[in-house]
Amino acid sequence: MKTFLFLVSLLFSITTFAQNECEYSTNVKDSVGTYKSTKDYIIHERVFGNTQTTIYFSLINADGLLSLNVQMIQKSPDFLAAKCFDKNSKIYIQLNNGKIITLRGVDQESCGNSVRNNNENNRILGGYFLFVKEGFQELKNSPISFIRINFAGETVDYITKSTLVSEVDKKTYHPDHFFMDYLKCIE
């Protein structure tokens, strides 16, 4: 019996430590309002030869308005074509349960910034996407299997991995559980 109780308590403590804690890049509450933003989280990374593309997600709660911040960083010694967000940009998230959730871009056009550094081209693109109320609960309950980003003039698909070991920062990420693990941080 003592062995059984020990195993149960060990399993409970492992489960407790395995849950992700909320980490914020910004967490402000003042007379103007409240603003929370989770730390950037790598959702997709592709390194092919000298070219690297990394997509980060972070979640934002600005006075009760929930949104997804998407940042794409591309690096290459070769020319990098611009990708842009416009008023028609959307993100489609397919969940493992088969449902598709659509996030709509805010009415802001952006083609990002291009920076040249040590004979390397860098392009940084950022955009904000709003959650629809109907899909919010679904995102909390099912892993992601697929992400489609509708840029201005082009659509790109990204298959979501359950485990991603980043070549950039050498950390381990679980992109398929991003919303399940972190939506609680901005509610």
C-alpha positions as CSV (number, residue, x, y, z in Angstrom):
1,M,0.0,0.0,0.0
2,K,2.8,2.4,0.9
3,T,4.4,1.7,-2.5
4,F,1.1,2.5,-4.3
5,L,0.7,5.8,-2.4
6,F,4.3,6.7,-3.2
7,L,3.8,6.1,-6.9
8,V,0.6,8.1,-6.9
9,S,2.2,11.1,-5.2
10,L,5.2,10.8,-7.5
11,L,3.0,10.8,-10.6
12,F,1.0,13.8,-9.2
13,S,4.2,15.8,-8.6
14,I,5.6,15.0,-12.0
15,T,2.3,16.1,-13.6
16,T,2.3,19.3,-11.6
17,F,5.8,20.2,-12.6
18,A,5.2,19.4,-16.3
19,Q,2.5,22.0,-16.6
20,N,3.6,25.2,-18.3
21,E,3.7,28.3,-16.2
22,C,2.7,31.7,-17.6
23,E,5.7,33.8,-18.6
24,Y,5.1,37.4,-19.7
25,S,7.1,39.8,-21.7
26,T,4.8,42.5,-20.5
27,N,2.2,42.5,-17.7
28,V,1.0,46.0,-16.9
29,K,-2.1,47.2,-15.0
30,D,-2.5,50.9,-14.3
31,S,-5.0,53.7,-14.5
32,V,-5.1,53.5,-18.3
33,G,-5.9,49.8,-18.5
34,T,-4.3,46.4,-18.5
35,Y,-1.9,44.8,-21.0
36,K,-0.5,41.3,-20.9
37,S,1.7,39.7,-23.5
38,T,3.2,36.2,-23.2
39,K,6.8,35.6,-24.2
40,D,7.5,34.7,-27.9
41,Y,7.2,31.0,-28.6
42,I,8.6,29.3,-31.7
43,I,5.8,27.6,-33.7
44,H,7.7,26.9,-36.8
45,E,11.4,26.8,-37.7
46,R,13.0,25.9,-41.0
47,V,16.8,25.9,-41.6
48,F,17.8,24.9,-45.1
49,G,21.3,25.6,-46.2
50,N,22.1,29.3,-45.4
51,T,18.4,30.3,-45.2
52,Q,16.4,30.3,-42.0
53,T,12.8,31.1,-41.3
54,T,11.4,31.2,-37.8
55,I,7.7,32.0,-36.8
56,Y,6.9,33.1,-33.3
57,F,3.5,33.4,-31.6
58,S,2.7,35.4,-28.5
59,L,-0.7,36.0,-26.9
60,I,-2.0,39.4,-25.9
61,N,-4.8,40.7,-23.7
62,A,-5.2,44.4,-24.1
63,D,-8.1,45.6,-21.9
64,G,-10.0,42.3,-22.6
65,L,-9.3,42.2,-26.3
66,L,-7.5,38.9,-27.0
67,S,-5.2,38.6,-29.9
68,L,-2.4,36.6,-31.4
69,N,0.9,38.4,-32.3
70,V,2.7,36.7,-35.2
71,Q,6.3,37.4,-35.9
72,M,8.3,35.9,-38.8
73,I,12.0,36.3,-39.0
74,Q,13.9,35.3,-42.2
75,K,17.6,35.3,-42.6
76,S,19.6,34.5,-45.8
77,P,22.7,35.7,-47.7
78,D,20.4,35.7,-50.7
79,F,17.6,38.1,-51.6
80,L,14.4,37.6,-49.4
81,A,11.1,38.4,-51.1
82,A,8.8,40.4,-48.9
83,K,5.7,38.8,-47.4
84,C,3.0,41.2,-46.2
85,F,0.0,41.3,-44.0
86,D,-3.0,43.3,-45.1
87,K,-6.7,43.8,-44.1
88,N,-7.6,40.4,-45.8
89,S,-4.9,38.4,-44.0
90,K,-6.1,35.5,-41.9
91,I,-4.6,32.5,-40.0
92,Y,-6.4,29.2,-40.3
93,I,-5.7,26.7,-37.5
94,Q,-6.7,23.1,-38.0
95,L,-7.0,21.2,-34.8
96,N,-6.5,17.4,-34.3
97,N,-10.3,17.1,-33.7
98,G,-10.8,18.2,-37.3
99,K,-12.2,21.7,-36.6
100,I,-10.7,24.8,-38.3
101,I,-10.4,28.0,-36.4
102,T,-10.0,31.3,-38.2
103,L,-8.2,34.3,-36.8
104,R,-8.7,37.6,-38.6
105,G,-5.9,40.1,-39.1
106,V,-6.4,43.6,-37.8
107,D,-6.8,46.3,-40.4
108,Q,-3.1,47.2,-40.7
109,E,-0.9,46.7,-43.7
110,S,2.7,45.6,-43.0
111,C,5.5,44.2,-45.1
112,G,7.9,44.3,-42.2
113,N,11.5,45.6,-42.2
114,S,14.5,44.5,-44.1
115,V,17.9,44.7,-42.3
116,R,21.3,43.9,-43.8
117,N,23.8,42.6,-41.2
118,N,27.3,41.1,-42.0
119,N,26.4,40.2,-45.6
120,E,23.2,38.6,-44.5
121,N,19.7,39.8,-45.4
122,N,17.2,39.8,-42.5
123,R,13.4,40.4,-42.9
124,I,11.2,40.8,-39.9
125,L,7.4,40.8,-40.3
126,G,4.9,41.2,-37.5
127,G,1.1,41.2,-37.4
128,Y,-1.9,40.9,-35.0
129,F,-4.8,38.5,-35.4
130,L,-8.0,38.5,-33.4
131,F,-9.7,35.5,-31.9
132,V,-13.3,34.7,-32.7
133,K,-15.4,33.8,-29.6
134,E,-16.6,30.5,-31.1
135,G,-13.2,29.0,-31.6
136,F,-11.5,30.1,-28.4
137,Q,-12.7,27.2,-26.3
138,E,-11.8,24.7,-29.1
139,L,-8.2,26.0,-29.1
140,K,-8.0,25.3,-25.4
141,N,-9.1,21.7,-25.8
142,S,-7.4,20.3,-28.9
143,P,-3.8,20.3,-30.2
144,I,-2.9,22.0,-33.5
145,S,-2.2,19.9,-36.5
146,F,-1.8,22.5,-39.3
147,I,-1.5,26.3,-39.7
148,R,-2.3,28.2,-42.9
149,I,-1.2,31.8,-43.1
150,N,-2.9,34.0,-45.7
151,F,-0.5,36.7,-46.5
152,A,-1.3,39.5,-49.0
153,G,-1.1,37.8,-52.3
154,E,0.0,34.3,-51.1
155,T,-0.9,31.5,-48.8
156,V,1.6,29.3,-47.0
157,D,0.9,26.1,-45.1
158,Y,2.9,24.9,-42.0
159,I,2.6,21.5,-40.5
160,T,2.7,21.7,-36.7
161,K,5.1,19.5,-34.9
162,S,4.5,18.0,-31.5
163,T,8.1,18.6,-30.5
164,L,10.5,21.1,-32.1
165,V,14.1,21.4,-30.9
166,S,15.2,24.8,-32.2
167,E,18.4,25.2,-34.1
168,V,18.3,28.9,-33.2
169,D,18.1,28.8,-29.4
170,K,18.6,25.0,-28.7
171,K,15.4,24.9,-26.6
172,T,12.6,22.4,-26.9
173,Y,9.1,23.6,-27.9
174,H,5.7,21.9,-28.3
175,P,3.9,24.0,-31.0
176,D,0.9,21.7,-31.3
177,H,0.0,22.5,-27.6
178,F,0.7,26.2,-27.7
179,F,-2.9,27.3,-27.3
180,M,-3.7,24.6,-24.8
181,D,-0.8,25.6,-22.7
182,Y,-0.9,29.4,-22.9
183,L,-4.4,30.7,-23.5
184,K,-5.0,30.5,-19.8
185,C,-2.3,33.2,-19.4
186,I,-4.4,35.9,-21.1
187,E,-7.9,35.1,-19.9
